[in-house]
Amino acid sequence: MADDVKRQIAALERMTVGQLQTRYAEVFGETARSGNRQWLFRRVAWRVQALAEGDLSERARQQARELARDADIRVRPPKDQGATPPPTEVRTVTGRLVVARDERIPPPGSRLTKPYEGREHTVTVRADGFEYDGQVYRSLSAIAHAITGSHWNGLLFFGLAGAKASAQREKTA
């Protein structure tokens, strides 16, 4: 590498993200869509070196194309025969969008109770969400937030997640 290129790369190492974005715009002729310092540094350093010493030869490009064409590229991930789909899996059934129900949540009509700060809070499970205090919420986490004023995992707050909850569900089944 030429001394000039080495000096430019050393200067890049000391630049802030904003300075690297400006330098990226200078060498590529377009604004950077990233704010990742390491990515910007690598791209700008590569471009500075390519401009100074030349890019890949046509022979090297052709060889890369052939290697990419011959590569065994997976279009879809392999199907795991033993895995169960995640509870929020979305499937198309006869043109309709169906969301599989989370097994940890009781069926519609069930009531969940949670004692909190000296008061017992009751939630009714509905097909379209959860009803609490006369309002319908989309998630148990939103209700837990309304009750406590802080962010909670709704399943944990109402005791529907974890080892205890799964043991209780197995007992009642």
N, CA and C atoms as an extended XYZ file, in Angstrom:
519
Properties=species:S:1:pos:R:3:atomname:S:1:resname:S:1:resid:I:1 pbc="F F F"
N         0.839       -1.177        0.000 N   MET     1
C         0.000        0.000        0.000 CA  MET     1
C         0.886        1.244        0.000 C   MET     1
N         0.462        2.242       -0.706 N   ALA     2
C         1.206        3.506       -0.760 CA  ALA     2
C         1.096        4.219        0.578 C   ALA     2
N         2.106        5.038        0.862 N   ASP     3
C         2.114        5.777        2.134 CA  ASP     3
C         0.909        6.694        2.258 C   ASP     3
N         0.482        7.292        1.136 N   ASP     4
C        -0.669        8.196        1.160 CA  ASP     4
C        -1.932        7.451        1.594 C   ASP     4
N        -2.117        6.239        1.067 N   VAL     5
C        -3.298        5.446        1.425 CA  VAL     5
C        -3.233        5.063        2.897 C   VAL     5
N        -2.056        4.693        3.364 N   LYS     6
C        -1.902        4.339        4.787 CA  LYS     6
C        -2.236        5.536        5.677 C   LYS     6
N        -1.799        6.726        5.289 N   ARG     7
C        -2.088        7.928        6.078 CA  ARG     7
C        -3.596        8.215        6.090 C   ARG     7
N        -4.233        8.056        4.939 N   GLN     8
C        -5.680        8.302        4.872 CA  GLN     8
C        -6.442        7.323        5.761 C   GLN     8
N        -6.033        6.055        5.753 N   ILE     9
C        -6.707        5.046        6.582 CA  ILE     9
C        -6.456        5.319        8.063 C   ILE     9
N        -5.242        5.734        8.409 N   ALA    10
C        -4.948        6.084        9.802 CA  ALA    10
C        -5.812        7.271       10.236 C   ALA    10
N        -6.036        8.228        9.346 N   ALA    11
C        -6.884        9.371        9.668 CA  ALA    11
C        -8.328        8.924        9.856 C   ALA    11
N        -8.769        7.948        9.063 N   LEU    12
C       -10.136        7.431        9.201 CA  LEU    12
C       -10.364        6.833       10.586 C   LEU    12
N        -9.335        6.186       11.118 N   GLU    13
C        -9.472        5.539       12.439 CA  GLU    13
C        -9.768        6.548       13.541 C   GLU    13
N        -9.342        7.795       13.352 N   ARG    14
C        -9.543        8.825       14.377 CA  ARG    14
C       -10.819        9.628       14.155 C   ARG    14
N       -11.547        9.367       13.077 N   MET    15
C       -12.740       10.146       12.753 CA  MET    15
C       -13.947        9.712       13.577 C   MET    15
N       -14.843       10.683       13.781 N   THR    16
C       -16.119       10.392       14.436 CA  THR    16
C       -17.074        9.814       13.391 C   THR    16
N       -18.235        9.373       13.846 N   VAL    17
C       -19.228        8.820       12.925 CA  VAL    17
C       -19.654        9.881       11.909 C   VAL    17
N       -19.884       11.098       12.368 N   GLY    18
C       -20.282       12.170       11.464 CA  GLY    18
C       -19.232       12.458       10.400 C   GLY    18
N       -17.977       12.465       10.815 N   GLN    19
C       -16.884       12.695        9.863 CA  GLN    19
C       -16.779       11.541        8.872 C   GLN    19
N       -16.965       10.311        9.361 N   LEU    20
C       -16.926        9.154        8.463 CA  LEU    20
C       -18.079        9.197        7.458 C   LEU    20
N       -19.252        9.645        7.905 N   GLN    21
C       -20.387        9.768        6.983 CA  GLN    21
C       -20.100       10.806        5.906 C   GLN    21
N       -19.465       11.894        6.278 N   THR    22
C       -19.087       12.926        5.300 CA  THR    22
C       -18.068       12.371        4.317 C   THR    22
N       -17.080       11.647        4.832 N   ARG    23
C       -16.044       11.063        3.958 CA  ARG    23
C       -16.665       10.002        3.043 C   ARG    23
N       -17.623        9.250        3.563 N   TYR    24
C       -18.335        8.255        2.756 CA  TYR    24
C       -19.014        8.935        1.570 C   TYR    24
N       -19.688       10.044        1.837 N   ALA    25
C       -20.357       10.786        0.771 CA  ALA    25
C       -19.348       11.276       -0.266 C   ALA    25
N       -18.162       11.655        0.184 N   GLU    26
C       -17.130       12.126       -0.741 CA  GLU    26
C       -16.630       11.005       -1.662 C   GLU    26
N       -16.379        9.829       -1.109 N   VAL    27
C       -15.772        8.767       -1.923 CA  VAL    27
C       -16.793        7.938       -2.689 C   VAL    27
N       -18.035        7.861       -2.219 N   PHE    28
C       -19.053        7.066       -2.905 CA  PHE    28
C       -20.030        7.926       -3.708 C   PHE    28
N       -20.092        9.221       -3.426 N   GLY    29
C       -21.001       10.089       -4.154 CA  GLY    29
C       -22.444        9.969       -3.715 C   GLY    29
N       -22.680        9.419       -2.547 N   GLU    30
C       -24.028        9.304       -1.990 CA  GLU    30
C       -23.939        9.311       -0.479 C   GLU    30
N       -25.049        9.635        0.172 N   THR    31
C       -25.025        9.687        1.636 CA  THR    31
C       -25.040        8.274        2.210 C   THR    31
N       -24.426        8.141        3.358 N   ALA    32
C       -24.396        6.849        4.047 CA  ALA    32
C       -25.723        6.628        4.746 C   ALA    32
N       -26.239        5.412        4.649 N   ARG    33
C       -27.495        5.088        5.334 CA  ARG    33
C       -27.230        4.445        6.687 C   ARG    33
N       -25.979        4.372        7.090 N   SER    34
C       -25.631        3.710        8.334 CA  SER    34
C       -24.964        4.686        9.290 C   SER    34
N       -25.157        4.432       10.560 N   GLY    35
C       -24.476        5.192       11.591 CA  GLY    35
C       -23.511        4.313       12.360 C   GLY    35
N       -23.227        3.127       11.819 N   ASN    36
C       -22.329        2.188       12.471 CA  ASN    36
C       -20.891        2.565       12.129 C   ASN    36
N       -20.135        2.970       13.121 N   ARG    37
C       -18.788        3.477       12.910 CA  ARG    37
C       -17.885        2.454       12.233 C   ARG    37
N       -17.917        1.217       12.716 N   GLN    38
C       -17.029        0.186       12.166 CA  GLN    38
C       -17.363       -0.093       10.694 C   GLN    38
N       -18.645       -0.168       10.363 N   TRP    39
C       -19.045       -0.416        8.982 CA  TRP    39
C       -18.598        0.733        8.086 C   TRP    39
N       -18.831        1.970        8.544 N   LEU    40
C       -18.419        3.137        7.764 CA  LEU    40
C       -16.910        3.143        7.555 C   LEU    40
N       -16.154        2.868        8.617 N   PHE    41
C       -14.694        2.843        8.506 CA  PHE    41
C       -14.241        1.825        7.454 C   PHE    41
N       -14.786        0.624        7.540 N   ARG    42
C       -14.367       -0.432        6.608 CA  ARG    42
C       -14.712       -0.082        5.160 C   ARG    42
N       -15.933        0.418        4.946 N   ARG    43
C       -16.344        0.760        3.580 CA  ARG    43
C       -15.507        1.895        3.001 C   ARG    43
N       -15.280        2.948        3.791 N   VAL    44
C       -14.499        4.087        3.302 CA  VAL    44
C       -13.053        3.667        3.082 C   VAL    44
N       -12.471        2.904        4.006 N   ALA    45
C       -11.085        2.451        3.846 CA  ALA    45
C       -10.947        1.599        2.588 C   ALA    45
N       -11.904        0.704        2.354 N   TRP    46
C       -11.854       -0.119        1.140 CA  TRP    46
C       -11.925        0.749       -0.106 C   TRP    46
N       -12.837        1.736       -0.090 N   ARG    47
C       -13.017        2.585       -1.269 CA  ARG    47
C       -11.779        3.456       -1.530 C   ARG    47
N       -11.178        3.985       -0.472 N   VAL    48
C        -9.950        4.788       -0.621 CA  VAL    48
C        -8.860        3.931       -1.252 C   VAL    48
N        -8.713        2.710       -0.758 N   GLN    49
C        -7.697        1.811       -1.302 CA  GLN    49
C        -8.018        1.427       -2.743 C   GLN    49
N        -9.292        1.151       -3.047 N   ALA    50
C        -9.678        0.768       -4.402 CA  ALA    50
C        -9.455        1.921       -5.380 C   ALA    50
N        -9.734        3.143       -4.961 N   LEU    51
C        -9.516        4.291       -5.839 CA  LEU    51
C        -8.029        4.530       -6.096 C   LEU    51
N        -7.205        4.298       -5.077 N   ALA    52
C        -5.768        4.543       -5.215 CA  ALA    52
C        -5.049        3.428       -5.976 C   ALA    52
N        -5.441        2.189       -5.724 N   GLU    53
C        -4.691        1.063       -6.283 CA  GLU    53
C        -5.449        0.284       -7.338 C   GLU    53
N        -6.662        0.649       -7.584 N   GLY    54
C        -7.455       -0.049       -8.591 CA  GLY    54
C        -8.347       -1.095       -7.960 C   GLY    54
N        -9.452       -1.356       -8.637 N   ASP    55
C       -10.444       -2.302       -8.150 CA  ASP    55
C       -10.052       -3.707       -8.587 C   ASP    55
N       -10.939       -4.668       -8.431 N   LEU    56
C       -10.688       -6.033       -8.868 CA  LEU    56
C       -10.542       -6.082      -10.384 C   LEU    56
N        -9.697       -6.976      -10.838 N   SER    57
C        -9.553       -7.152      -12.281 CA  SER    57
C       -10.796       -7.840      -12.829 C   SER    57
N       -11.005       -7.731      -14.126 N   GLU    58
C       -12.165       -8.371      -14.746 CA  GLU    58
C       -12.100       -9.880      -14.566 C   GLU    58
N       -10.898      -10.434      -14.591 N   ARG    59
C       -10.721      -11.879      -14.401 CA  ARG    59
C       -11.179      -12.283      -12.993 C   ARG    59
N       -10.805      -11.493      -11.996 N   ALA    60
C       -11.205      -11.792      -10.617 CA  ALA    60
C       -12.722      -11.667      -10.455 C   ALA    60
N       -13.324      -10.667      -11.098 N   ARG    61
C       -14.782      -10.511      -11.039 CA  ARG    61
C       -15.486      -11.716      -11.660 C   ARG    61
N       -14.978      -12.173      -12.804 N   GLN    62
C       -15.580      -13.323      -13.484 CA  GLN    62
C       -15.482      -14.571      -12.613 C   GLN    62
N       -14.335      -14.757      -11.994 N   GLN    63
C       -14.158      -15.920      -11.123 CA  GLN    63
C       -15.112      -15.850       -9.928 C   GLN    63
N       -15.306      -14.669       -9.365 N   ALA    64
C       -16.240      -14.507       -8.245 CA  ALA    64
C       -17.667      -14.830       -8.684 C   ALA    64
N       -18.044      -14.388       -9.890 N   ARG    65
C       -19.384      -14.706      -10.405 CA  ARG    65
C       -19.574      -16.210      -10.546 C   ARG    65
N       -18.555      -16.898      -11.067 N   GLU    66
C       -18.648      -18.349      -11.243 CA  GLU    66
C       -18.757      -19.058       -9.897 C   GLU    66
N       -17.987      -18.615       -8.913 N   LEU    67
C       -18.056      -19.221       -7.583 CA  LEU    67
C       -19.437      -19.011       -6.964 C   LEU    67
N       -19.982      -17.813       -7.138 N   ALA    68
C       -21.308      -17.530       -6.585 CA  ALA    68
C       -22.373      -18.358       -7.284 C   ALA    68
N       -22.231      -18.561       -8.583 N   ARG    69
C       -23.210      -19.339       -9.341 CA  ARG    69
C       -23.168      -20.813       -8.924 C   ARG    69
N       -21.982      -21.319       -8.616 N   ASP    70
C       -21.830      -22.722       -8.248 CA  ASP    70
C       -22.124      -22.998       -6.776 C   ASP    70
N       -22.245      -21.954       -5.987 N   ALA    71
C       -22.451      -22.139       -4.548 CA  ALA    71
C       -23.823      -22.751       -4.289 C   ALA    71
N       -23.881      -23.589       -3.276 N   ASP    72
C       -25.144      -24.203       -2.873 CA  ASP    72
C       -25.844      -23.221       -1.931 C   ASP    72
N       -26.624      -22.337       -2.509 N   ILE    73
C       -27.286      -21.292       -1.735 CA  ILE    73
C       -28.691      -21.756       -1.378 C   ILE    73
N       -29.012      -21.661       -0.103 N   ARG    74
C       -30.353      -22.032        0.349 CA  ARG    74
C       -31.284      -20.855        0.150 C   ARG    74
N       -32.397      -21.132       -0.464 N   VAL    75
C       -33.399      -20.097       -0.636 CA  VAL    75
C       -34.284      -20.041        0.600 C   VAL    75
N       -34.533      -21.185        1.200 N   ARG    76
C       -35.348      -21.270        2.408 CA  ARG    76
C       -34.584      -22.056        3.456 C   ARG    76
N       -34.787      -21.731        4.723 N   PRO    77
C       -34.125      -22.504        5.771 CA  PRO    77
C       -34.705      -23.912        5.826 C   PRO    77
N       -33.925      -24.886        6.313 N   PRO    78
C       -34.446      -26.249        6.403 CA  PRO    78
C       -35.584      -26.325        7.400 C   PRO    78
N       -36.532      -27.191        7.114 N   LYS    79
C       -37.657      -27.366        8.029 CA  LYS    79
C       -37.233      -28.315        9.139 C   LYS    79
N       -37.457      -27.878       10.353 N   ASP    80
C       -37.139      -28.696       11.512 CA  ASP    80
C       -38.368      -29.549       11.811 C   ASP    80
N       -38.242      -30.830       11.633 N   GLN    81
C       -39.390      -31.728       11.767 CA  GLN    81
C       -39.933      -31.767       13.187 C   GLN    81
N       -39.068      -31.612       14.189 N   GLY    82
C       -39.518      -31.759       15.570 CA  GLY    82
C       -39.985      -30.468       16.209 C   GLY    82
N       -39.738      -29.347       15.579 N   ALA    83
C       -40.052      -28.067       16.210 CA  ALA    83
C       -41.538      -27.743       16.077 C   ALA    83
N       -42.057      -27.109       17.105 N   THR    84
C       -43.430      -26.629       17.043 CA  THR    84
C       -43.379      -25.168       16.618 C   THR    84
N       -44.367      -24.702       15.882 N   PRO    85
C       -44.325      -23.309       15.450 CA  PRO    85
C       -44.451      -22.374       16.642 C   PRO    85
N       -43.870      -21.185       16.553 N   PRO    86
C       -44.001      -20.243       17.660 CA  PRO    86
C       -45.466      -19.857       17.843 C   PRO    86
N       -45.850      -19.453       19.045 N   PRO    87
C       -47.258      -19.194       19.319 CA  PRO    87
C       -47.854      -18.069       18.491 C   PRO    87
N       -47.056      -17.168       17.956 N   THR    88
C       -47.596      -16.055       17.190 CA  THR    88
C       -47.504      -16.294       15.688 C   THR    88
N       -47.328      -17.536       15.248 N   GLU    89
C       -47.177      -17.828       13.824 CA  GLU    89
C       -48.434      -17.419       13.063 C   GLU    89
N       -48.244      -16.798       11.921 N   VAL    90
C       -49.352      -16.365       11.089 CA  VAL    90
C       -49.434      -17.294        9.888 C   VAL    90
N       -50.598      -17.866        9.638 N   ARG    91
C       -50.785      -18.784        8.520 CA  ARG    91
C       -51.935      -18.300        7.655 C   ARG    91
N       -51.866      -18.588        6.368 N   THR    92
C       -52.963      -18.263        5.480 CA  THR    92
C       -53.819      -19.494        5.325 C   THR    92
N       -55.095      -19.379        5.624 N   VAL    93
C       -56.029      -20.494        5.513 CA  VAL    93
C       -57.186      -20.025        4.638 C   VAL    93
N       -57.321      -20.594        3.483 N   THR    94
C       -58.376      -20.250        2.513 CA  THR    94
C       -58.526      -18.740        2.339 C   THR    94
N       -57.400      -18.083        2.151 N   GLY    95
C       -57.422      -16.657        1.874 CA  GLY    95
C       -57.531      -15.768        3.095 C   GLY    95
N       -57.717      -16.351        4.275 N   ARG    96
C       -57.821      -15.550        5.497 CA  ARG    96
C       -56.520      -15.622        6.269 C   ARG    96
N       -56.239      -14.596        7.022 N   LEU    97
C       -55.069      -14.565        7.872 CA  LEU    97
C       -55.483      -15.053        9.254 C   LEU    97
N       -54.826      -16.081        9.749 N   VAL    98
C       -55.182      -16.651       11.041 CA  VAL    98
C       -53.950      -16.604       11.936 C   VAL    98
N       -54.125      -16.121       13.147 N   VAL    99
C       -53.026      -16.091       14.100 CA  VAL    99
C       -53.254      -17.212       15.100 C   VAL    99
N       -52.263      -18.093       15.215 N   ALA   100
C       -52.374      -19.199       16.167 CA  ALA   100
C       -52.392      -18.629       17.584 C   ALA   100
N       -53.227      -19.154       18.417 N   ARG   101
C       -53.379      -18.655       19.777 CA  ARG   101
C       -52.228      -19.145       20.652 C   ARG   101
N       -51.745      -18.267       21.502 N   ASP   102
C       -50.687      -18.607       22.455 CA  ASP   102
C       -51.270      -19.570       23.478 C   ASP   102
N       -50.653      -20.722       23.623 N   GLU   103
C       -51.169      -21.765       24.526 CA  GLU   103
C       -51.133      -21.349       25.986 C   GLU   103
N       -50.312      -20.357       26.324 N   ARG   104
C       -50.206      -19.930       27.721 CA  ARG   104
C       -51.402      -19.088       28.158 C   ARG   104
N       -52.122      -18.540       27.197 N   ILE   105
C       -53.271      -17.687       27.521 CA  ILE   105
C       -54.534      -18.543       27.572 C   ILE   105
N       -55.315      -18.422       28.638 N   PRO   106
C       -56.543      -19.211       28.749 CA  PRO   106
C       -57.547      -18.839       27.651 C   PRO   106
N       -58.533      -19.681       27.408 N   PRO   107
C       -59.515      -19.414       26.352 CA  PRO   107
C       -60.386      -18.195       26.674 C   PRO   107
N       -60.998      -17.608       25.638 N   PRO   108
C       -61.881      -16.454       25.865 CA  PRO   108
C       -62.969      -16.783       26.893 C   PRO   108
N       -63.271      -15.797       27.726 N   GLY   109
C       -64.250      -15.983       28.796 CA  GLY   109
C       -63.587      -16.238       30.139 C   GLY   109
N       -62.331      -16.661       30.133 N   SER   110
C       -61.608      -16.912       31.383 CA  SER   110
C       -61.288      -15.597       32.078 C   SER   110
N       -61.127      -15.697       33.393 N   ARG   111
C       -60.766      -14.515       34.178 CA  ARG   111
C       -59.403      -14.739       34.821 C   ARG   111
N       -58.589      -13.695       34.767 N   LEU   112
C       -57.279      -13.707       35.412 CA  LEU   112
C       -57.332      -12.711       36.560 C   LEU   112
N       -56.813      -13.095       37.706 N   THR   113
C       -56.776      -12.171       38.837 CA  THR   113
C       -55.335      -11.986       39.279 C   THR   113
N       -55.057      -10.765       39.728 N   LYS   114
C       -53.707      -10.449       40.194 CA  LYS   114
C       -53.804       -9.491       41.361 C   LYS   114
N       -53.404       -9.945       42.553 N   PRO   115
C       -53.364       -8.999       43.669 CA  PRO   115
C       -52.145       -8.084       43.501 C   PRO   115
N       -52.365       -6.784       43.617 N   TYR   116
C       -51.261       -5.838       43.485 CA  TYR   116
C       -51.558       -4.612       44.337 C   TYR   116
N       -50.650       -4.297       45.230 N   GLU   117
C       -50.746       -3.148       46.134 CA  GLU   117
C       -52.080       -3.093       46.862 C   GLU   117
N       -52.466       -4.216       47.454 N   GLY   118
C       -53.657       -4.277       48.279 CA  GLY   118
C       -54.975       -4.338       47.526 C   GLY   118
N       -54.930       -4.458       46.219 N   ARG   119
C       -56.161       -4.516       45.426 CA  ARG   119
C       -56.067       -5.715       44.497 C   ARG   119
N       -57.205       -6.380       44.284 N   GLU   120
C       -57.234       -7.511       43.360 CA  GLU   120
C       -57.720       -7.019       41.998 C   GLU   120
N       -56.884       -7.175       40.993 N   HIS   121
C       -57.191       -6.732       39.631 CA  HIS   121
C       -57.677       -7.934       38.830 C   HIS   121
N       -58.814       -7.788       38.134 N   THR   122
C       -59.405       -8.875       37.360 CA  THR   122
C       -59.412       -8.512       35.885 C   THR   122
N       -58.948       -9.463       35.075 N   VAL   123
C       -58.895       -9.295       33.623 CA  VAL   123
C       -59.729      -10.410       33.005 C   VAL   123
N       -60.563      -10.063       32.034 N   THR   124
C       -61.347      -11.054       31.306 CA  THR   124
C       -60.703      -11.272       29.941 C   THR   124
N       -60.429      -12.537       29.616 N   VAL   125
C       -59.848      -12.872       28.316 CA  VAL   125
C       -60.961      -12.827       27.278 C   VAL   125
N       -60.732      -12.092       26.202 N   ARG   126
C       -61.696      -12.003       25.109 CA  ARG   126
C       -61.047      -12.521       23.831 C   ARG   126
N       -61.845      -12.795       22.829 N   ALA   127
C       -61.310      -13.264       21.549 CA  ALA   127
C       -60.514      -12.163       20.865 C   ALA   127
N       -60.867      -10.895       21.115 N   ASP   128
C       -60.191       -9.772       20.458 CA  ASP   128
C       -59.227       -9.035       21.373 C   ASP   128
N       -58.892       -9.614       22.511 N   GLY   129
C       -57.956       -8.975       23.427 CA  GLY   129
C       -58.260       -9.308       24.865 C   GLY   129
N       -58.095       -8.315       25.729 N   PHE   130
C       -58.282       -8.496       27.165 CA  PHE   130
C       -59.028       -7.298       27.713 C   PHE   130
N       -60.021       -7.561       28.583 N   GLU   131
C       -60.798       -6.479       29.159 CA  GLU   131
C       -60.377       -6.273       30.604 C   GLU   131
N       -60.082       -5.011       30.921 N   TYR   132
C       -59.706       -4.661       32.279 CA  TYR   132
C       -60.277       -3.289       32.596 C   TYR   132
N       -60.986       -3.196       33.676 N   ASP   133
C       -61.513       -1.931       34.166 CA  ASP   133
C       -62.349       -1.211       33.102 C   ASP   133
N       -63.162       -2.002       32.356 N   GLY   134
C       -64.061       -1.433       31.363 CA  GLY   134
C       -63.421       -1.086       30.028 C   GLY   134
N       -62.131       -1.366       29.873 N   GLN   135
C       -61.419       -1.067       28.630 CA  GLN   135
C       -60.878       -2.353       28.026 C   GLN   135
N       -60.786       -2.405       26.682 N   VAL   136
C       -60.217       -3.556       25.997 CA  VAL   136
C       -58.778       -3.223       25.621 C   VAL   136
N       -57.876       -4.109       25.989 N   TYR   137
C       -56.450       -3.957       25.701 CA  TYR   137
C       -56.017       -5.048       24.723 C   TYR   137
N       -55.002       -4.764       23.932 N   ARG   138
C       -54.495       -5.742       22.971 CA  ARG   138
C       -53.581       -6.772       23.619 C   ARG   138
N       -52.971       -6.427       24.763 N   SER   139
C       -52.028       -7.351       25.384 CA  SER   139
C       -52.100       -7.285       26.901 C   SER   139
N       -51.625       -8.352       27.518 N   LEU   140
C       -51.539       -8.378       28.972 CA  LEU   140
C       -50.453       -7.423       29.462 C   LEU   140
N       -49.438       -7.201       28.646 N   SER   141
C       -48.371       -6.269       29.022 CA  SER   141
C       -48.921       -4.847       29.154 C   SER   141
N       -49.841       -4.475       28.272 N   ALA   142
C       -50.447       -3.146       28.352 CA  ALA   142
C       -51.248       -3.005       29.648 C   ALA   142
N       -51.930       -4.059       30.054 N   ILE   143
C       -52.702       -4.018       31.303 CA  ILE   143
C       -51.758       -3.944       32.502 C   ILE   143
N       -50.693       -4.744       32.464 N   ALA   144
C       -49.711       -4.716       33.553 CA  ALA   144
C       -49.118       -3.317       33.682 C   ALA   144
N       -48.892       -2.655       32.550 N   HIS   145
C       -48.371       -1.284       32.573 CA  HIS   145
C       -49.402       -0.326       33.163 C   HIS   145
N       -50.667       -0.521       32.805 N   ALA   146
C       -51.729        0.332       33.342 CA  ALA   146
C       -51.860        0.160       34.856 C   ALA   146
N       -51.655       -1.048       35.336 N   ILE   147
C       -51.785       -1.327       36.770 CA  ILE   147
C       -50.594       -0.783       37.549 C   ILE   147
N       -49.384       -1.054       37.054 N   THR   148
C       -48.176       -0.746       37.821 CA  THR   148
C       -47.532        0.593       37.465 C   THR   148
N       -47.774        1.050       36.246 N   GLY   149
C       -47.119        2.279       35.803 CA  GLY   149
C       -45.718        2.035       35.276 C   GLY   149
N       -45.312        0.772       35.217 N   SER   150
C       -43.993        0.448       34.659 CA  SER   150
C       -44.141       -0.705       33.676 C   SER   150
N       -43.114       -0.911       32.876 N   HIS   151
C       -43.175       -1.953       31.853 CA  HIS   151
C       -42.987       -3.335       32.472 C   HIS   151
N       -43.882       -4.240       32.088 N   TRP   152
C       -43.863       -5.615       32.577 CA  TRP   152
C       -44.133       -6.553       31.420 C   TRP   152
N       -43.617       -7.756       31.503 N   ASN   153
C       -44.063       -8.820       30.618 CA  ASN   153
C       -45.399       -9.269       31.193 C   ASN   153
N       -46.467       -9.123       30.428 N   GLY   154
C       -47.802       -9.417       30.930 CA  GLY   154
C       -47.984      -10.853       31.356 C   GLY   154
N       -47.370      -11.787       30.615 N   LEU   155
C       -47.487      -13.203       30.985 CA  LEU   155
C       -46.841      -13.464       32.344 C   LEU   155
N       -45.701      -12.828       32.604 N   LEU   156
C       -45.052      -12.998       33.909 CA  LEU   156
C       -45.854      -12.315       35.011 C   LEU   156
N       -46.338      -11.121       34.742 N   PHE   157
C       -47.090      -10.368       35.734 CA  PHE   157
C       -48.317      -11.147       36.198 C   PHE   157
N       -49.023      -11.780       35.280 N   PHE   158
C       -50.234      -12.527       35.629 CA  PHE   158
C       -49.957      -14.002       35.927 C   PHE   158
N       -48.689      -14.394       35.993 N   GLY   159
C       -48.327      -15.760       36.368 CA  GLY   159
C       -48.609      -16.798       35.304 C   GLY   159
N       -48.568      -16.412       34.033 N   LEU   160
C       -48.856      -17.355       32.951 CA  LEU   160
C       -47.594      -17.861       32.264 C   LEU   160
N       -46.437      -17.398       32.678 N   ALA   161
C       -45.180      -17.829       32.057 CA  ALA   161
C       -44.272      -18.413       33.131 C   ALA   161
N       -43.333      -19.216       32.716 N   GLY   162
C       -42.367      -19.779       33.637 CA  GLY   162
C       -42.719      -21.188       34.075 C   GLY   162
N       -41.868      -21.764       34.896 N   ALA   163
C       -42.013      -23.154       35.327 CA  ALA   163
C       -43.267      -23.369       36.170 C   ALA   163
N       -43.569      -22.422       37.074 N   LYS   164
C       -44.750      -22.572       37.930 CA  LYS   164
C       -46.024      -22.641       37.103 C   LYS   164
N       -46.128      -21.735       36.145 N   ALA   165
C       -47.340      -21.665       35.328 CA  ALA   165
C       -47.527      -22.929       34.512 C   ALA   165
N       -46.443      -23.439       33.910 N   SER   166
C       -46.593      -24.648       33.095 CA  SER   166
C       -46.921      -25.854       33.966 C   SER   166
N       -46.405      -25.903       35.193 N   ALA   167
C       -46.736      -26.993       36.104 CA  ALA   167
C       -48.208      -26.932       36.502 C   ALA   167
N       -48.723      -25.712       36.723 N   GLN   168
C       -50.129      -25.559       37.086 CA  GLN   168
C       -51.032      -25.967       35.911 C   GLN   168
N       -50.653      -25.591       34.693 N   ARG   169
C       -51.460      -25.952       33.528 CA  ARG   169
C       -51.488      -27.462       33.341 C   ARG   169
N       -50.358      -28.138       33.605 N   GLU   170
C       -50.311      -29.587       33.457 CA  GLU   170
C       -51.200      -30.268       34.506 C   GLU   170
N       -51.263      -29.704       35.722 N   LYS   171
C       -52.102      -30.270       36.782 CA  LYS   171
C       -53.580      -30.184       36.409 C   LYS   171
N       -53.972      -29.024       35.840 N   THR   172
C       -55.381      -28.830       35.528 CA  THR   172
C       -55.795      -29.544       34.251 C   THR   172
N       -54.854      -29.927       33.423 N   ALA   173
C       -55.197      -30.591       32.146 CA  ALA   173
C       -55.548      -32.037       32.346 C   ALA   173
